[in-house]
Amino acid sequence: QNSEFALILNIADNLAPITGDSHGLESAFINIILNSVHAIREKKTGHLRISAFPSKGGIEVAFADTGTGIHPEVLPHIFEPYYTTKGETGTGLGMSILQNVAEIHGAELKVESQYGEGTRISLTFPVANSVKLKRPVA
């Protein structure tokens, strides 16, 4: 309501397919998007760029926001289950779910954050038929 928010989509044409559990991927992506929206809302302005493009023999999906970024003291803890900075409104499971989904899909997960400037989270997935899921997503 009181913020200026922009969503930018940058999806390359003719991307190779990836093998994945649609429910797990949806859950991971929604968690990233919600975290970005919260960070942008705190700053009261910003944008979220979602990109997908060929990279390193796979497909990279990246989420980059210009929100508040992650404080350097918090960054080492973001994948710990139940660790949250959102008080009672957060479960502390979003990032641990993301890490689990990345592992199951054989994806390389990277988090880069500049406190006060924003965060970029990327997953580089192998293309279909080059990896099998390690276990089903629960």
Backbone bond lengths (Angstrom), bond angles and torsions (degrees), N, CA, C in turn:
res aa  C-N    CA-C-N  psi(-1)  N-CA   C-N-CA  omega(-1)  CA-C   N-CA-C  phi
1 Q - - - 1.445 - - 1.521 112.24 -
2 N 1.326 117.20 -53.11 1.459 120.51 -177.42 1.517 112.30 -102.68
3 S 1.306 117.36 18.57 1.458 119.23 -178.85 1.520 110.29 -125.11
4 E 1.316 114.72 157.16 1.452 120.69 174.20 1.517 106.97 -102.35
5 F 1.316 115.84 117.71 1.453 121.91 -173.75 1.520 109.05 -129.07
6 A 1.320 116.12 135.03 1.469 119.89 177.28 1.521 109.15 -129.51
7 L 1.306 115.58 139.97 1.458 122.70 174.03 1.518 107.27 -111.77
8 I 1.326 116.18 125.61 1.464 121.81 -179.15 1.516 108.10 -119.35
9 L 1.313 117.23 123.61 1.463 122.14 177.88 1.518 108.86 -106.68
10 N 1.317 116.01 131.81 1.452 121.89 179.62 1.535 107.51 -135.85
11 I 1.318 115.79 86.79 1.466 122.00 -175.24 1.528 108.79 -111.23
12 A 1.332 115.80 121.31 1.457 120.69 -179.23 1.528 110.30 -67.54
13 D 1.319 115.75 152.18 1.463 121.31 175.98 1.523 109.96 -77.38
14 N 1.319 115.83 155.13 1.462 123.40 172.38 1.527 113.98 54.25
15 L 1.321 117.40 44.35 1.455 120.26 176.71 1.524 110.43 -71.98
16 A 1.326 116.46 140.92 1.458 120.35 174.94 1.530 107.93 -67.95
17 P 1.325 117.54 147.22 1.467 119.11 179.42 1.530 111.63 -72.43
18 I 1.330 115.30 154.62 1.459 120.96 173.10 1.525 107.64 -114.12
19 T 1.310 116.43 154.81 1.455 121.26 175.78 1.513 106.83 -92.39
20 G 1.323 116.26 129.78 1.453 116.88 -178.71 1.505 113.69 -165.62
21 D 1.299 113.22 164.76 1.452 122.21 174.44 1.524 106.93 -90.53
22 S 1.311 117.28 111.49 1.470 120.69 -172.40 1.524 111.83 -60.50
23 H 1.319 117.87 -38.22 1.469 120.09 179.85 1.526 110.56 -65.36
24 G 1.321 117.13 -44.57 1.466 120.92 179.72 1.515 112.01 -64.29
25 L 1.336 116.30 -43.67 1.467 120.11 179.26 1.528 110.75 -64.55
26 E 1.330 116.37 -43.01 1.464 120.38 178.52 1.527 110.52 -59.71
27 S 1.316 116.98 -45.05 1.457 121.45 179.88 1.530 110.97 -61.37
28 A 1.325 116.99 -45.43 1.465 121.09 179.55 1.520 111.27 -62.63
29 F 1.327 116.72 -46.83 1.463 120.45 -178.23 1.526 111.49 -65.04
30 I 1.321 117.36 -40.68 1.469 120.69 178.89 1.527 110.09 -62.40
31 N 1.333 117.29 -41.57 1.468 120.17 178.73 1.524 111.34 -61.06
32 I 1.323 117.35 -42.63 1.470 120.40 178.52 1.530 109.88 -63.28
33 I 1.320 116.47 -47.15 1.470 120.81 -178.53 1.524 110.84 -61.14
34 L 1.329 117.78 -44.24 1.473 120.38 179.54 1.525 111.47 -62.64
35 N 1.325 117.17 -41.70 1.465 119.80 177.41 1.526 110.67 -62.16
36 S 1.325 117.05 -41.17 1.462 120.86 178.29 1.523 111.36 -63.30
37 V 1.316 116.18 -44.85 1.468 120.31 179.90 1.522 110.46 -61.66
38 H 1.330 117.48 -42.14 1.470 120.01 178.29 1.525 111.05 -62.58
39 A 1.336 116.89 -42.17 1.469 120.70 -179.63 1.524 111.28 -65.71
40 I 1.317 116.87 -38.39 1.463 120.78 178.55 1.532 110.06 -70.38
41 R 1.313 116.12 -40.35 1.471 120.33 178.97 1.532 110.43 -61.36
42 E 1.341 116.63 -40.48 1.471 119.89 177.79 1.520 111.22 -60.49
43 K 1.315 116.20 -38.58 1.472 121.45 -178.71 1.534 111.59 -81.35
44 K 1.324 116.11 -16.31 1.461 125.31 178.71 1.527 114.53 75.64
45 T 1.311 117.57 -0.17 1.455 121.56 176.56 1.519 109.08 -161.47
46 G 1.318 116.31 155.97 1.461 119.24 176.09 1.505 112.05 148.68
47 H 1.328 114.11 -177.02 1.458 118.79 178.70 1.519 110.49 -139.60
48 L 1.315 113.58 158.26 1.456 122.87 174.38 1.520 106.67 -119.69
49 R 1.332 115.60 124.39 1.457 121.52 177.42 1.530 107.45 -109.93
50 I 1.333 115.84 123.37 1.464 121.70 175.70 1.514 107.10 -110.72
51 S 1.330 115.72 123.43 1.460 121.56 -176.12 1.517 110.24 -127.23
52 A 1.311 115.56 150.64 1.470 122.09 171.68 1.522 106.72 -142.44
53 F 1.354 115.74 129.23 1.454 119.68 -176.46 1.530 109.51 -160.62
54 P 1.341 116.69 159.08 1.470 119.77 176.61 1.533 110.03 -65.08
55 S 1.346 115.93 139.42 1.459 120.02 -179.92 1.527 109.87 -161.37
56 K 1.321 117.09 132.15 1.470 122.77 174.82 1.527 112.80 50.62
57 G 1.298 118.59 41.45 1.452 121.34 179.97 1.512 114.26 73.74
58 G 1.315 117.52 10.86 1.455 122.12 179.52 1.514 110.39 -137.95
59 I 1.306 115.31 -158.35 1.463 121.95 178.13 1.520 107.58 -122.19
60 E 1.339 115.69 122.66 1.459 120.14 177.71 1.515 109.62 -98.19
61 V 1.317 114.91 130.70 1.460 122.46 173.23 1.530 105.60 -114.96
62 A 1.330 116.33 122.15 1.458 120.97 -174.50 1.524 110.62 -126.06
63 F 1.316 114.68 143.45 1.458 123.46 177.58 1.526 106.19 -124.97
64 A 1.318 117.51 113.21 1.460 121.57 -177.90 1.522 109.03 -123.60
65 D 1.331 116.27 124.34 1.456 119.46 179.01 1.525 110.59 -121.27
66 T 1.311 114.41 161.58 1.461 121.27 176.94 1.528 109.69 -110.04
67 G 1.322 115.24 38.14 1.463 121.08 178.97 1.514 111.92 -81.16
68 T 1.317 115.86 -150.24 1.458 121.96 -173.98 1.520 113.93 -75.54
69 G 1.313 118.06 -16.25 1.456 120.23 -175.09 1.518 110.72 74.72
70 I 1.321 115.84 174.01 1.462 121.63 -178.42 1.528 108.18 -105.47
71 H 1.313 116.17 128.16 1.464 121.07 179.86 1.526 109.48 -60.26
72 P 1.324 118.70 138.51 1.468 121.87 -178.30 1.529 114.44 -55.17
73 E 1.330 118.04 -30.24 1.463 120.96 178.15 1.527 111.86 -74.24
74 V 1.316 116.70 -24.69 1.462 122.05 -178.78 1.524 111.22 -86.25
75 L 1.323 116.96 -34.91 1.471 122.47 -173.17 1.532 114.59 -48.53
76 P 1.330 120.70 -44.29 1.473 119.38 -179.12 1.533 113.97 -65.76
77 H 1.328 117.86 -13.02 1.464 121.51 -174.38 1.528 114.35 -106.31
78 I 1.323 118.18 -1.73 1.468 119.70 -168.90 1.529 114.21 -63.23
79 F 1.328 118.70 -24.11 1.462 120.02 -179.39 1.526 112.83 -94.95
80 E 1.321 117.87 0.32 1.459 121.22 178.48 1.524 109.37 -73.50
81 P 1.345 116.35 126.85 1.474 118.41 178.23 1.533 110.69 -58.41
82 Y 1.304 115.50 137.49 1.462 125.98 177.51 1.526 114.18 72.30
83 Y 1.326 118.30 6.16 1.458 120.69 175.15 1.523 107.85 -82.95
84 T 1.313 117.21 123.25 1.455 120.67 -179.57 1.524 110.63 -142.63
85 T 1.305 115.45 150.78 1.462 121.67 173.25 1.528 109.76 -109.04
86 K 1.342 116.17 5.66 1.468 120.86 -174.65 1.527 113.52 -98.87
87 G 1.321 116.41 12.19 1.462 118.89 179.26 1.514 111.36 62.81
88 E 1.310 116.44 -139.01 1.467 121.19 -176.85 1.526 113.09 -74.29
89 T 1.318 118.24 -11.78 1.473 119.92 -179.11 1.525 112.36 -84.64
90 G 1.334 118.13 -10.85 1.463 120.71 -179.09 1.516 111.04 -114.98
91 T 1.343 115.71 150.57 1.465 119.99 178.31 1.520 111.59 -96.37
92 G 1.332 117.01 -20.55 1.455 120.09 -176.43 1.517 112.68 77.22
93 L 1.325 116.86 19.07 1.470 120.27 -178.07 1.523 113.78 -107.98
94 G 1.323 118.26 -17.91 1.464 121.31 -173.66 1.518 114.06 -55.76
95 M 1.313 117.39 -49.91 1.465 120.40 -176.68 1.527 112.01 -74.73
96 S 1.332 117.84 -31.94 1.467 118.64 176.57 1.523 109.94 -70.43
97 I 1.332 117.62 -33.63 1.474 121.01 174.08 1.522 109.25 -64.18
98 L 1.332 116.40 -43.80 1.460 120.86 178.41 1.532 110.67 -58.08
99 Q 1.316 117.23 -47.14 1.466 120.77 179.70 1.531 111.10 -61.53
100 N 1.312 117.00 -41.01 1.456 122.27 178.92 1.531 110.95 -63.91
101 V 1.313 117.10 -45.44 1.466 121.59 179.53 1.525 110.46 -63.19
102 A 1.328 116.90 -42.12 1.469 120.09 177.85 1.524 110.55 -60.39
103 E 1.312 117.04 -45.54 1.465 121.39 -179.55 1.529 111.41 -61.84
104 I 1.306 116.65 -46.17 1.467 121.52 -179.10 1.524 111.07 -60.59
105 H 1.320 117.06 -36.68 1.464 121.82 -176.55 1.529 113.11 -90.43
106 G 1.310 117.30 2.42 1.463 120.13 -179.38 1.516 112.48 67.07
107 A 1.340 116.46 28.13 1.468 121.63 -177.26 1.525 110.57 -93.16
108 E 1.318 115.12 144.35 1.461 120.94 172.36 1.526 107.47 -84.24
109 L 1.326 116.78 124.86 1.465 123.02 -177.45 1.519 109.14 -108.94
110 K 1.329 116.43 129.34 1.468 121.90 177.05 1.522 109.29 -130.68
111 V 1.325 114.92 138.60 1.462 121.38 174.57 1.520 107.16 -125.87
112 E 1.321 115.57 123.34 1.459 122.16 176.15 1.522 106.75 -124.40
113 S 1.322 116.15 129.92 1.452 118.56 -178.83 1.520 110.68 -144.10
114 Q 1.300 114.66 140.14 1.464 123.34 175.80 1.519 105.34 -118.95
115 Y 1.332 116.61 111.65 1.456 120.08 -177.78 1.530 110.45 -57.59
116 G 1.314 115.52 128.95 1.456 121.87 -178.51 1.522 113.81 88.59
117 E 1.342 117.11 -11.33 1.473 121.20 -175.73 1.524 113.85 -116.05
118 G 1.329 117.74 -35.79 1.452 119.56 -179.60 1.519 113.01 143.02
119 T 1.327 114.73 -179.36 1.461 122.21 -175.09 1.518 109.59 -137.55
120 R 1.346 114.78 144.27 1.469 121.21 174.11 1.520 107.50 -126.44
121 I 1.316 115.62 124.13 1.466 122.33 176.46 1.516 107.14 -118.57
122 S 1.332 115.81 127.28 1.464 118.96 179.79 1.519 110.30 -130.19
123 L 1.317 114.22 147.32 1.455 122.93 174.08 1.517 107.06 -126.78
124 T 1.320 117.23 126.30 1.454 121.29 176.36 1.521 107.54 -108.77
125 F 1.331 114.94 112.00 1.461 122.34 -176.22 1.528 110.66 -96.60
126 P 1.333 117.07 142.80 1.465 118.65 170.45 1.527 108.80 -67.89
127 V 1.313 117.25 152.50 1.463 119.89 177.82 1.531 109.21 -72.09
128 A 1.318 116.43 160.37 1.475 122.47 -178.64 1.514 110.78 -53.78
129 N 1.292 115.71 148.64 1.460 125.57 178.87 1.524 113.12 72.81
130 S 1.340 119.70 -2.22 1.452 119.73 177.84 1.525 111.22 -100.58
131 V 1.340 116.68 -6.53 1.463 120.28 178.84 1.523 108.62 -152.42
132 K 1.300 115.94 148.43 1.459 121.37 172.28 1.516 107.21 -110.31
133 L 1.321 116.46 147.73 1.457 120.21 178.34 1.514 109.34 -59.52
134 K 1.328 116.63 137.32 1.465 120.77 -178.15 1.507 111.47 -70.19
135 R 1.327 116.93 -33.43 1.459 123.06 176.76 1.515 106.87 -165.97
136 P 1.329 117.16 156.82 1.454 118.04 179.36 1.526 110.80 -67.26
137 V 1.317 115.74 148.45 1.456 121.34 176.32 1.523 107.53 -76.80
138 A 1.316 116.02 129.51 1.474 120.31 -179.30 1.509 110.51 -92.84
